[in-house]
Amino acid sequence: AVVSTQSTGISVPDNSVSAVVCFHSLCSSSNVNLALLEILRVLKPGGKMYFIEHVRSKEAWSKIWFIQLNYALQMTVWDCHYGDFGSQIKRAGFSETHISERTLNFKGIRMMGPMQGLAPHIYGYAVK
């Protein structure tokens, strides 16, 4: 079964889910640590959380551009709180974490200004 839900207060019994997929979801959570604890609660022992998340750019100017763009978009459309999700996933209490980093390269689109802030991503899985 597929359940689409908010990241906190998932209406699923403890230890009942074999996999959770987070695709650009943690950035929309107002409390990432609580969301990760909730994911751990519903996962069966040995269950996996698969994820792809955009993370903060390491480039100083990209951070500034993205913060400005994100502030404007939060006022109208998004509620993105991008951060260091890799560290938060590692600290959440999973028995294993497998995290890779990749900077997206959109063919034919020059990544500059605020677009650079959307390029860095992490992906992988974590095991309960």
Buried (B, 14 or more C-beta within 10 A) or exposed (E): EEEEEEBEEBEBEEEEBEEBEBEEBBBBBEEBEEBBEBBBBBBEEEBBBBBBBBBBBEBEEBBBBBBEBBEEBEEEEBEBBBBEBBEBBEEBEBEEBEBEEEEEEEEEEEBEBBBBBBBBBBBBBBBB
